[in-house]
Amino acid sequence: MDIVKNLVERRPTFFDHRPACQEAATPINDFIFMSQGLSNAYLVKTSAGRVIINTGMGFEAPVHKKVFDQVCAGPTPYILLTQGHVDHVGGVSLFREPGTRLVAQSALGSCQKDDARIKAVRNAQSSIWFKTAVARTMAEERNPQPAFVQDVPVADIVFDDHHSLAVGDTRFELYSTPGGETVDSCVIWLPQHRILFSGNVFGPLFPHFPNFNTIRGDKYRWFEPYLDALNRVRALAPELLITGHFEPVVGKALIRACLDRLEAAVDFVHRETLKGMNSGKDVWTLMREVQLPPELYVGQGYGKVSWGVRTIWESYMGWFKAQATSELYPTQPRDIYPDLVHLAGIEAVVDKGRGKLAAGDPEAAVLLAEAALAADGRHPGALTLARAAHQGLLERSGATNFWEAGWLRTQIAKFDAALKAP
């Protein structure tokens, strides 16, 4: 049995993940408790009080605090962060007490500055995937506490590579892992218990192919730091892996097998992409051709191999593909779509798209639908074609990737609304 594949297929889908609304924390053992949400928060009980690891989204933090207070009301000598994304730091100011010290990797500040620079555009783009979850939480009857205004977290203790601390009878070791979702990523190791809090160093789904890019908006991530982070975790040989999302992974052998598989999968995609690049293949061909062999199966629920190929290509070569002069200038093919559609006739373009879709090519059908809609955004035939092509892409993918499925569903809803409009 492929134990890695078995783990991927039995773990919950990202689409079922709900914002925090629970009435009680979930015990992982007799001293670690989890409060689930869009990103999980954790409480570690020690003889000197509680240590909070990550604090969730700002609007979820009142739930996390309520259920943690039921387990251990404090004191809270430390809050530890595994990365600076808002779903990890949103509740810091709510959990901070007089005497609480926030510990984070030294790049936390620069990550917060990056977030501030693109806050408006990132929030707008992120709403495509998270608007429903946020609205559901705000309307949740079991969460009557209002969200609070969160501050930009400023750490009291920062470290570059490694930091250790003892809280009562429990020792915590923090190791920098900049190959995660952010350059301030770190993992938290409890050596006495061989427990590792990995945060999102491997992404929110484990073991799934890493998301070296994210279409909601972020900087590219790099394959070599990712593998370095993986090797750092593997060297610790954890027996319990507590990730940023969902249930922990139990068992030294299972964790090791997953890490070995992830390393082999990422290394394979990197080598095959470089091989194709140096043989003269373009990025689009490589996105189609580079696929994992069955023995290197990992999930693709968050990152995708084809997107990883493109990110690797552009990380080495930049955005210029050297295929067309128009790549150098702001006027792009879509700007002349209306002219081409006018020459061919919009009905002919839509008919061609229907033919592509019937032949099993929804990608080409989407392109033709986009051209037709550029000429007439309210054309019923073009809207119907666009909806059908997006539905075809969704069905072809099996709706297994969070980002792809979220985008396609949003577009389908947009076309449905346009078709119903007077």
C-alpha positions as CSV (number, residue, x, y, z in Angstrom):
1,M,0.0,0.0,0.0
2,D,1.2,3.5,-0.8
3,I,0.9,5.1,2.7
4,V,1.5,8.6,1.3
5,K,-1.4,8.3,-1.2
6,N,-3.6,6.8,1.5
7,L,-2.9,9.8,3.8
8,V,-3.6,12.3,1.0
9,E,-6.9,10.6,0.1
10,R,-8.2,10.2,3.6
11,R,-7.5,13.7,4.8
12,P,-10.3,16.3,4.6
13,T,-10.7,18.4,1.6
14,F,-9.9,22.1,1.8
15,F,-13.4,23.0,0.6
16,D,-14.9,21.5,3.8
17,H,-12.8,23.8,6.0
18,R,-14.9,26.1,8.1
19,P,-14.0,29.3,10.0
20,A,-13.7,29.0,13.7
21,C,-17.1,28.5,15.3
22,Q,-16.5,25.6,17.8
23,E,-17.6,25.6,21.4
24,A,-14.6,23.7,22.8
25,A,-10.9,23.1,21.9
26,T,-9.8,19.8,20.6
27,P,-7.3,17.9,22.8
28,I,-4.4,16.5,20.8
29,N,-2.9,15.0,24.0
30,D,-3.0,15.9,27.6
31,F,-1.2,19.2,27.2
32,I,-1.7,20.4,23.6
33,F,-5.1,21.7,22.4
34,M,-6.2,22.8,19.0
35,S,-8.7,25.4,18.0
36,Q,-9.6,24.9,14.4
37,G,-10.3,27.6,11.9
38,L,-9.3,28.9,8.5
39,S,-5.9,28.4,10.1
40,N,-5.5,26.6,13.4
41,A,-4.4,28.0,16.7
42,Y,-2.8,25.9,19.4
43,L,-2.4,26.0,23.1
44,V,0.5,24.2,25.0
45,K,0.0,23.8,28.7
46,T,3.1,24.1,30.8
47,S,3.8,24.4,34.5
48,A,4.3,28.1,34.0
49,G,1.1,28.8,32.1
50,R,0.1,28.5,28.5
51,V,2.0,29.1,25.3
52,I,-0.1,30.1,22.3
53,I,1.2,29.0,18.8
54,N,-0.4,31.1,16.1
55,T,-3.6,33.1,16.7
56,G,-5.8,32.7,13.6
57,M,-7.6,35.3,11.6
58,G,-8.6,38.5,13.5
59,F,-12.3,37.7,13.2
60,E,-11.7,34.1,14.5
61,A,-9.5,35.1,17.4
62,P,-12.4,35.6,19.9
63,V,-13.5,32.0,19.3
64,H,-9.9,30.7,19.8
65,K,-9.5,32.7,23.0
66,K,-12.8,31.6,24.4
67,V,-12.1,27.9,23.9
68,F,-8.5,28.2,25.1
69,D,-9.6,30.1,28.2
70,Q,-11.8,27.1,29.1
71,V,-8.7,24.9,29.0
72,C,-6.2,27.2,30.7
73,A,-7.0,30.8,31.4
74,G,-3.3,31.8,31.7
75,P,-1.0,33.3,32.3
76,T,0.4,33.6,28.7
77,P,4.1,34.1,29.0
78,Y,4.7,33.5,25.2
79,I,3.0,33.7,21.9
80,L,5.0,31.9,19.1
81,L,4.4,32.5,15.4
82,T,5.3,30.1,12.6
83,Q,4.9,32.8,10.0
84,G,3.6,36.3,9.4
85,H,0.5,35.6,7.3
86,V,-2.7,37.2,8.6
87,D,-4.3,33.8,9.3
88,H,-1.5,33.2,11.8
89,V,-1.0,36.6,13.4
90,G,-4.5,38.1,13.3
91,G,-5.3,37.4,17.0
92,V,-1.9,38.4,18.6
93,S,-3.3,41.6,20.2
94,L,-6.2,39.7,21.7
95,F,-4.0,37.1,23.3
96,R,-1.3,39.5,24.5
97,E,-1.3,40.1,28.2
98,P,1.0,42.3,30.4
99,G,4.2,40.3,30.4
100,T,3.5,38.2,27.2
101,R,6.4,38.0,24.8
102,L,5.8,37.5,21.1
103,V,8.5,35.4,19.4
104,A,9.0,35.3,15.7
105,Q,11.6,34.9,13.0
106,S,13.5,38.1,12.3
107,A,11.9,38.7,8.8
108,L,8.4,39.1,10.4
109,G,8.7,42.9,10.1
110,S,9.6,42.9,6.4
111,C,6.8,40.5,5.7
112,Q,4.3,42.8,7.4
113,K,5.7,45.7,5.3
114,D,5.2,43.7,2.1
115,D,1.6,42.9,3.2
116,A,0.9,46.5,3.8
117,R,2.2,47.6,0.4
118,I,-0.2,45.3,-1.5
119,K,-3.0,45.2,1.1
120,A,-5.8,46.6,-1.1
121,V,-5.1,44.5,-4.2
122,R,-4.5,41.4,-2.2
123,N,-7.7,41.8,-0.2
124,A,-9.7,42.3,-3.3
125,Q,-8.2,39.3,-5.0
126,S,-8.4,37.1,-2.0
127,S,-12.1,37.8,-1.6
128,I,-12.6,35.5,-4.6
129,W,-11.8,32.5,-2.4
130,F,-12.5,33.7,1.1
131,K,-15.5,36.1,0.9
132,T,-18.0,33.4,1.7
133,A,-16.1,32.0,4.7
134,V,-15.7,35.5,6.2
135,A,-19.4,36.3,5.7
136,R,-20.4,33.0,7.2
137,T,-18.3,33.6,10.3
138,M,-19.7,37.1,10.8
139,A,-23.3,35.6,10.6
140,E,-22.5,32.6,12.8
141,E,-24.9,32.6,15.8
142,R,-22.5,30.6,17.9
143,N,-19.9,33.3,17.5
144,P,-21.7,36.4,18.9
145,Q,-18.4,38.1,19.8
146,P,-17.4,40.8,17.4
147,A,-14.1,40.8,15.7
148,F,-11.6,43.2,17.1
149,V,-9.3,45.7,15.4
150,Q,-5.9,44.0,15.2
151,D,-2.6,45.7,15.3
152,V,0.4,44.9,13.1
153,P,2.3,42.4,15.3
154,V,5.7,43.5,16.5
155,A,7.8,40.8,18.1
156,D,9.5,41.1,21.4
157,I,12.0,38.4,20.6
158,V,13.3,37.8,17.1
159,F,15.8,35.2,15.8
160,D,17.6,34.5,12.6
161,D,18.2,30.8,12.5
162,H,17.4,29.2,15.9
163,H,16.0,30.2,19.2
164,S,15.3,28.1,22.3
165,L,13.3,28.8,25.4
166,A,12.1,26.9,28.4
167,V,8.6,27.6,29.8
168,G,8.2,25.8,33.1
169,D,8.7,22.1,32.4
170,T,8.5,22.4,28.6
171,R,11.3,23.2,26.2
172,F,10.6,24.9,22.8
173,E,13.1,25.1,19.9
174,L,12.4,27.4,17.0
175,Y,14.1,26.8,13.6
176,S,14.0,29.1,10.7
177,T,12.6,27.6,7.5
178,P,12.4,30.3,4.9
179,G,11.4,27.8,2.2
180,G,7.8,27.9,3.5
181,E,5.0,30.2,2.5
182,T,6.9,33.3,3.8
183,V,10.6,34.1,4.4
184,D,9.8,34.5,8.1
185,S,8.6,30.9,8.3
186,C,9.8,28.7,11.2
187,V,8.9,25.4,12.8
188,I,8.6,24.8,16.6
189,W,10.1,21.7,18.0
190,L,9.3,20.1,21.4
191,P,12.3,17.9,21.8
192,Q,11.1,16.2,25.0
193,H,8.1,14.9,23.2
194,R,9.3,14.7,19.6
195,I,6.5,16.9,18.5
196,L,6.9,19.4,15.7
197,F,4.6,22.3,14.9
198,S,5.2,22.9,11.2
199,G,2.8,25.7,10.5
200,N,2.5,26.1,6.8
201,V,6.1,25.3,5.8
202,F,4.6,22.5,3.6
203,G,1.5,24.5,2.8
204,P,-2.0,23.9,4.4
205,L,-2.3,20.4,2.9
206,F,0.2,17.7,3.8
207,P,1.6,15.9,1.8
208,H,0.7,18.0,-1.3
209,F,2.8,19.5,-3.9
210,P,4.0,22.9,-2.7
211,N,2.4,26.1,-4.0
212,F,5.5,27.9,-5.3
213,N,3.1,30.7,-6.4
214,T,-0.3,31.7,-5.2
215,I,-2.9,33.2,-7.5
216,R,-4.4,35.2,-4.7
217,G,-1.2,37.2,-4.8
218,D,2.2,36.8,-3.1
219,K,5.9,36.6,-4.0
220,Y,7.2,33.5,-5.7
221,R,8.6,30.8,-3.5
222,W,11.8,29.0,-4.2
223,F,12.4,25.3,-4.6
224,E,15.8,25.1,-3.0
225,P,14.8,26.8,0.3
226,Y,11.8,24.6,0.3
227,L,13.9,21.4,0.1
228,D,16.3,22.9,2.8
229,A,13.3,23.4,5.1
230,L,12.1,19.9,4.4
231,N,15.5,18.4,5.2
232,R,15.7,20.4,8.4
233,V,12.3,19.0,9.6
234,R,13.3,15.5,8.5
235,A,16.5,15.6,10.5
236,L,14.5,16.2,13.7
237,A,12.6,12.9,13.0
238,P,9.3,14.0,14.6
239,E,6.8,11.4,15.8
240,L,3.9,13.8,15.7
241,L,3.5,16.5,13.1
242,I,1.1,19.3,13.9
243,T,0.4,21.4,10.8
244,G,-1.2,24.7,10.3
245,H,-4.5,23.2,9.2
246,F,-6.5,20.0,9.9
247,E,-5.6,17.1,12.0
248,P,-2.0,16.1,13.1
249,V,0.0,13.4,11.3
250,V,0.9,10.6,13.7
251,G,3.8,8.2,13.3
252,K,7.6,8.7,12.7
253,A,7.6,6.3,9.7
254,L,4.6,7.9,8.0
255,I,6.0,11.4,8.5
256,R,9.3,10.3,7.1
257,A,7.7,8.6,4.1
258,C,5.7,11.8,3.3
259,L,8.8,14.0,3.5
260,D,10.8,11.6,1.4
261,R,8.1,11.6,-1.2
262,L,7.7,15.4,-1.2
263,E,11.5,15.8,-1.7
264,A,11.5,13.4,-4.6
265,A,8.5,14.9,-6.3
266,V,9.8,18.5,-6.1
267,D,13.3,17.4,-7.2
268,F,11.8,15.6,-10.2
269,V,9.7,18.5,-11.3
270,H,12.7,20.9,-11.0
271,R,15.0,18.6,-12.9
272,E,12.5,17.9,-15.7
273,T,11.7,21.5,-16.1
274,L,15.4,22.5,-16.4
275,K,15.9,19.6,-18.9
276,G,13.0,20.9,-21.0
277,M,14.1,24.5,-20.8
278,N,17.7,23.7,-21.9
279,S,16.3,21.5,-24.8
280,G,14.4,24.5,-26.2
281,K,10.9,23.7,-25.0
282,D,8.7,26.6,-24.1
283,V,7.0,27.0,-20.7
284,W,3.5,26.1,-22.0
285,T,4.8,22.9,-23.5
286,L,6.5,22.0,-20.2
287,M,3.4,22.8,-18.2
288,R,1.6,20.2,-20.3
289,E,4.4,17.6,-20.4
290,V,6.0,17.5,-16.9
291,Q,3.9,15.2,-14.8
292,L,4.8,13.1,-11.7
293,P,5.1,9.4,-12.3
294,P,2.8,7.2,-10.2
295,E,5.6,6.3,-7.7
296,L,6.1,10.0,-6.8
297,Y,2.4,10.7,-6.2
298,V,1.5,13.5,-3.9
299,G,-1.7,15.5,-3.6
300,Q,-2.3,18.6,-5.8
301,G,-5.0,20.2,-3.7
302,Y,-3.2,23.5,-3.1
303,G,-0.2,23.7,-5.4
304,K,-0.2,22.1,-8.9
305,V,2.7,20.6,-10.7
306,S,1.9,22.6,-13.9
307,W,1.9,25.8,-11.9
308,G,5.2,24.8,-10.2
309,V,6.7,24.3,-13.7
310,R,5.7,27.8,-14.7
311,T,7.1,29.3,-11.5
312,I,10.4,27.5,-11.8
313,W,10.7,28.6,-15.5
314,E,9.9,32.3,-14.6
315,S,12.1,32.2,-11.5
316,Y,15.1,31.4,-13.7
317,M,14.1,33.3,-16.9
318,G,11.7,36.1,-15.8
319,W,8.5,37.1,-17.5
320,F,9.8,37.4,-21.1
321,K,9.1,34.2,-23.0
322,A,10.9,35.3,-26.2
323,Q,8.0,34.1,-28.3
324,A,6.4,37.3,-29.5
325,T,7.4,41.0,-29.7
326,S,4.1,41.9,-28.1
327,E,5.3,40.5,-24.8
328,L,7.5,43.6,-24.5
329,Y,4.6,46.1,-24.7
330,P,1.4,46.9,-22.7
331,T,-0.8,46.3,-25.7
332,Q,-1.7,42.6,-25.5
333,P,-3.6,40.1,-27.8
334,R,-6.8,40.6,-25.8
335,D,-6.8,44.3,-26.8
336,I,-7.4,43.4,-30.4
337,Y,-9.9,40.6,-29.7
338,P,-12.8,42.8,-30.7
339,D,-11.2,43.6,-34.0
340,L,-10.7,39.9,-34.8
341,V,-14.1,38.9,-33.7
342,H,-15.6,41.7,-35.8
343,L,-13.8,40.3,-38.9
344,A,-14.9,36.7,-38.2
345,G,-18.3,37.5,-36.8
346,I,-19.2,36.8,-33.2
347,E,-21.5,33.9,-34.1
348,A,-18.7,32.2,-36.0
349,V,-16.3,32.6,-33.0
350,V,-18.9,31.2,-30.6
351,D,-19.6,28.3,-32.9
352,K,-15.9,27.5,-33.1
353,G,-15.8,27.6,-29.3
354,R,-18.7,25.1,-29.1
355,G,-16.8,22.8,-31.5
356,K,-13.7,23.0,-29.4
357,L,-15.7,22.2,-26.2
358,A,-17.4,19.3,-27.9
359,A,-14.0,18.0,-29.0
360,G,-12.9,17.9,-25.4
361,D,-10.7,21.1,-25.4
362,P,-12.2,23.4,-22.8
363,E,-9.0,25.5,-22.7
364,A,-9.4,26.5,-26.3
365,A,-13.1,27.1,-25.8
366,V,-12.3,29.5,-22.9
367,L,-10.0,31.5,-25.2
368,L,-12.6,31.8,-27.9
369,A,-15.3,32.7,-25.3
370,E,-13.0,35.4,-23.9
371,A,-12.5,36.8,-27.4
372,A,-16.2,36.9,-28.1
373,L,-17.0,38.6,-24.7
374,A,-14.3,41.2,-25.4
375,A,-16.3,42.1,-28.4
376,D,-19.7,41.9,-26.7
377,G,-19.8,41.3,-23.0
378,R,-23.6,40.7,-23.0
379,H,-23.8,38.3,-25.9
380,P,-25.9,35.3,-24.7
381,G,-24.1,32.7,-26.9
382,A,-20.7,33.9,-25.7
383,L,-21.8,33.9,-22.1
384,T,-23.3,30.4,-22.4
385,L,-20.1,29.2,-24.1
386,A,-17.9,30.8,-21.4
387,R,-20.0,29.1,-18.6
388,A,-19.9,25.7,-20.3
389,A,-16.1,25.9,-20.9
390,H,-15.5,26.8,-17.3
391,Q,-17.7,24.0,-16.2
392,G,-15.8,21.7,-18.4
393,L,-12.5,22.8,-16.9
394,L,-14.0,22.2,-13.4
395,E,-15.2,18.7,-14.3
396,R,-11.9,17.8,-15.9
397,S,-9.9,18.8,-12.8
398,G,-12.2,17.0,-10.5
399,A,-12.4,20.2,-8.4
400,T,-9.5,18.9,-6.4
401,N,-7.4,22.1,-6.3
402,F,-8.6,24.8,-4.0
403,W,-7.4,27.7,-6.0
404,E,-8.4,26.4,-9.5
405,A,-11.8,25.2,-8.4
406,G,-12.5,28.5,-6.4
407,W,-11.7,30.6,-9.4
408,L,-13.7,28.5,-11.9
409,R,-16.8,28.4,-9.6
410,T,-16.6,32.2,-9.1
411,Q,-16.5,32.7,-12.9
412,I,-19.4,30.3,-13.4
413,A,-21.5,32.3,-10.9
414,K,-20.6,35.5,-12.7
415,F,-21.7,34.1,-16.1
416,D,-24.9,32.8,-14.5
417,A,-25.7,36.2,-13.1
418,A,-25.0,37.9,-16.5
419,L,-27.3,35.4,-18.3
420,K,-30.1,36.2,-15.9
421,A,-29.7,39.9,-16.1
422,P,-32.2,41.8,-18.3
